[in-house]
Amino acid sequence: MSKFDILICGAGGAGIHCGKVARTDGRGRVVALFEPVASQLEKAQAEFPDALVGDDYEKLLDQAKPDAVIVAGPDHLHADQTIAALNHGCHVLVEKPLATTVADAQRVLEAEKRTGLHVMSDHTMRYVHPWKEMVQAAKAGGVGEIFFVQGDYIHDMTDYYLAQGKYSTPWRVDQQNPQNILLGGGIHPIDLMLWAVDSPVDEVYMYSNKKCVPEFPSDDGYILIMRFANNVMGKCFVTSGCSGPRWGEEWERMFEGFGTNGTLSRGRLHRRDKEPVEMEDTSSANLIGGHGWGGSVPDFLSLLEGKIENPITARAGARNVSICVAGMESVRTGRPQRPEWF
């Protein structure tokens, strides 16, 4: 018997996957779908035929009266849609990024505090093997004192950007509000690094370019450097226009940690003069699909039940946003930036 009625705000791939996990888990029931793109709404309705549908988000919130909302639409709408859900008395699981500006992230935190409701940032790589286990090993001191962390987001996103692409997603290339792939993809390794080091970031410096996808309105390549307050260094490389690489391929390096007594790389723990040790997959059963939703959605439902503390707070999401925004300001000014630390 489901305990929580859920409205999916943005019924694309992420929203549908989250709804399917909640349904399979048994504690969540999708009662409403907000999706302005007709073709995508048809797919969502086929999966959740009993759900209310509509293109007026606030009206749908009033009609469905859900307990929780999964915000999974275009990145630049996340903050406003999260705040609207909170104002209607709903808890929120919001896909990364929490927001696209520091001011919007602050507004989400203020609304969460005012309403007393839960906002969980859905940084799904925290639930994916081997990144989860590698970060946990780093945090547990498995490689001694960490001195350097890095992570890449390297993908060929042209099938998402181009109109004829297999996964064409028009909002990503919208001329007015295009997706920023640093916030939309690079934030994955950035979150893992912040989680692993657990220290404020004092300074961010970044370079960017636009060389690979002429049709994409934003830059498609970034190198971001961080200096943590505890003097750990961090680096993130992001590209969405490279030719060929796809999600989940063997060479993907979403997180690497370098410590005084060992190194974590490609799912292995390396120590001097010893054979590498494969990181054991400690993830619980993946209910539906990949990308970590099989772990994050059940945790969100457990949070609503009061069984666990918020595993990825809105404040953690806001810190990730702040790092990306500081990087973009560094590109604009050509100078290092001190990020807002929530």
N, C-alpha and C positions, 0 to 999 in steps of 0.2 A: 504494500500500500504506500503510494507516494506521500511524502510529507510536505513537499514544497512545490507550489505552482510557479512556473518559470515563463517569462516572456523573453524571446530572443529578439534583440534589437540589432538587425543586420544579419539576415539569414543566408550568408554566403557559406563558404566551406567551413570556416572556423565555427560559426554559429551553429550550423547543422551538426557538426561533430560533437560540440559541447552538449547539445540537446540529446543526441543519441546516447552519449555516455551517461547523462543524468537519468535517462529512461532505463537504460540497462542496469544501472546501479540500483534502481528501484525507489530511490528517495526523491526523485524529481520528475515532474510532469510538465511538458511543454504545453501551455495553454494559449499562447498568443505568439504571432510572428509579425514583426515590423520589417518590411523590406520593400523599398520603392522600385526596385528593378523587377519588372514583371516576370521575366524568364527565370530569374533566381527564386522568386516567390513560388513559382510553380513547382520547382524542385523541392523546396521546403515543405510546401503543402502536401506533396506526395509522401513525404516522410512523416509528417505530423498532420494527418487529415482532419483531426478533431479540433485543431487550434483555431482561435479567432485570428483574422488577418486584417490589416489595415495599413494605410499610408500616412495616417496621422498618429504620430507616436504618443503624444500626450493623451489623446482621446482613447487610444488603445490601452494605455496604462489605467485609465479610469474604468474602462469596460471590463478588462480582464482581472484587475485587482490582484496581480501576482505577488508572491512573497519575495521573489528575486528576479533580477534582470541580468541576462548575459549580453554585454555590450560588445559587439563584434563587427561593427561596420567600418566605414572609412576612418582613418586615424584622426583626422582633424575634428571629427565629431564626437570623439570619445568623451571628452570632458563634459560638454553640454548634455550629452545623453546620460552620462552617469549621474550628474547633478539632478536632472529631471527625475530619474528613477528614485534617487534618495528623497527628493521632495514629495514623491508619491508613496513613501513608506517602504521602499523596496531595498533589500540588500543587493549588492552588485559584484559580479565577476566581470572585470573589464580586460579585454585583450590588450596586449602591449601595442603601442605605448599608452600609458595612462592618459597622456595629453601630448600636445605638440609644442606647448610653450610653458615656461616656468610659471607665468601668471595663471594659466589654466590649471596647472597641477596644484597650485596653491588654493584655487577655488574649490577643487575636489576635496582637498584635505579639510578645508573649512566647512564644507557641506557635510562631510562625514562626521566631524566633531559635533556640529549643530544638531544633526538628526540622531546621533548615537547608533547608527546602522553600520554594517560591515561593508567595506570595499576591499576586495582582494584583487591584486594585480596579477594577471594571468601570464607570468613569465614561464612558459611551458618547458624550456630547456632544463629547468631545475628538476624535472621529472624524467629526463631522458638519459638512458645509458649510452656512453660512459661518463657524460658530463657531470651528472649528479654524483656519481661515486668518486670522480676525480676531485671535485670541489670539496666533498665531505672529507676525503683523505687529506687534502690541503688544510682544511680547518681543524682537523684532529691532530695536526703536527706530523703527519706521515712522511713529510719530506724535510722536516726541520723548519727553520725559519724561512718563510717565503721572501724572496727578494725581487722576483719579476714574474708577472703574469701576462699572458697574451691570448687573443682569440680572434678568429677570422669568421667572416660571413661572406662566403664566396659562392655565388650562384648565377646561373644563366637564367635571367628572369624575362627574356624576350617573349616567351610564350604567354606571359602575363601582360606585357606591355603592348604588344602589337594587336591590332584589331583582328587579324586572321589567326592569332595564336590559339593554341589548344586550350589555355586557361585564361583567355582574355578577360581582364578585369578593368573596365573603363575608368573607375574612380582613381586607379593608380596613376593614370596619365592625364587626369583632368588638368586643363591649363590653368585654372584658378587655384586649385588646391591639390597639386600632385603629391603623391606619396614621397616622403623623404626616406630613402632606403637606409640611411643611418638610423633614424628613429624606427623604421618599420622592420629592419632586419639586423643591423649592427647592434641594436639594443640587446639582442640575445647574448652575444659574448660579453658585452659590457656588463650586463646583469650578473653573469657568472663570475666575472672578475670582482665586482663589488661584493658579491656574496662571499667569495673566497677570502678576500683581504679584510673585509669588515673594518674599514677605516675611512674617515672622510677623505675626499680628494681635494688637494690644495690647488692644483693647477692642471689645465687642459690646453693642449696645442694640437691643431689639426691642419692637414692639407686636404684638398679635394680636387677632382677634375671631372670632365665630362667628355669621354673619348669613345665610348662603346655603343651607345644606343641613341642615335639622333632623335628618335621619336619620343624619348623620355624627357619630360620637361626639366627634371632636376639633375644634379650631378649624379654620376653613377659609380664613382670611386672615392674612397676616403681612407686616410691613415690618421688615426687619433692616438695621441700620447697622453698618458695620465701620470701625475706624481701624487702619490698618496701621502697623507699627513705622517704616516709611520715610515716614510722614505722608500716604500715599495714602488717600483715602476710598472707601468702597464701600457700595452699597445693593442690596438684593434685595427685590422684591415678589413675593409668592406668593398665589395664590388657586386653589382647586379647585372653587369653587361658582358661578363667574360663568356667566351665561347665554349659551350659544352657542359661544364660541371653542373650537377643536379643535387638536390637535397639528399643527404644520407649517404653520399659516396665515401669510399674508404678513406680518402685523404683529407676529409673535412676536419678542421681543427677549431672547434668552437671554444675550447679552453685548453690552455697548457699552463702548468705551474712549476716554477723553478725555485727550489729551496736549498738550504745549506747542506742537507743530507740526502737529497734525491730530486728527481724530476718526474712530473706527471705529463704524459704525452700520448695521444692516440689510444687512450684506454689502458695504458700500462704505467706501472710504477717502476721507475728505473733508479737503481742505486749503483754506485761505483763498485766494480769488481763482482757484481752479482747479476744473475739472469733477470731480465724484466719479468714482472709479475702482472698478469692480466687482472684487470679490475672486475670483480664479480658483479653480475647484474643483480641488484637488490630491489629493483622495481617490483611493485605489486602487479598482479595480473592486469594487462592492458585491456580494458573493457571494450573499447571501440577505437579503431584507427590509431594513428600515431601522433607525433608532434607534442606528446606529453599530456594531452587532455585526459587520457585514461588515469592520470594521477592527480591533475590539478582540479578537475571537476569533483571527484569524490572528496578531496580535501575541502573544497568550498562547501559542499553539503555537510561535512562533518563540522566545519566552522559554524554553520547555521544551527546545527544541533547543539552547539556548545561543547562538543567533545574535544576540540583542539583550539589552540590560539591561532590567530591569523598567520598562515605560513608565509605569505608574501604581501605585506601591507601596502596600502596606498602610499605611505611614506617611502617605502623601498622603490615603488614605481616612479614616484616623483624625483627621487635621486637619479635614477637612470635617465629620465627626461632632461634633468639639469645638466648632466654630463654631455649629452648630445647637443643641447642648446649652446653650451659653452664652446663646444667644438665648432659649431657653425659661426659663432661670433668671432672665434679665432681666425677662421677662414676670411671673414669679412674684414677684420682689422689687421691681419698679419701678425697678431700678438698673442701671447699666452693669456688665458682667461681663468679667473677664479670662479668655479661654479657655485651656485646657491646650494647649500647643504641642508636639506630639510631635517 
